[in-house]
Amino acid sequence: MRLKLVWVIGLLLILAGAGLIGMYIVQVWQVLKASDQSIIFWYLPIAFLGLLAIMAGSISIAWVKQQRQNINKKQSKGNQDDTTT
């Protein structure tokens, strides 16, 4: 149950990060022809926050995958021990 929750949170972090980066791109696109383009600089932390969210989400999904592999290894090892006796 906990692994599924961490997986869902990781997926939501990736989606939120993609949304933040998308929002930054839209804002930059809107001010490209404007005389004041300082938004490109001042909104840059939003893009960095999006990158951090994507990285955190990817790490959490990778962690869940690793935990599931460990569980499967323990279960298969347990089944082999039971059948050999």
Sequence and secondary structure as in RCSB ss.txt:
>XXXX:A:sequence
MRLKLVWVIGLLLILAGAGLIGMYIVQVWQVLKASDQSIIFWYLPIAFLGLLAIMAGSISIAWVKQQRQNINKKQ
SKGNQDDTTT
>XXXX:A:secstr
 HHHHHHHHHHHHHHHHHHHHHHHHHHHHHHTTSS  THHHHTHHHHHHHHHHHHHHHHHHHHHHHHHHHHHHHH
HHHHHHHHH 
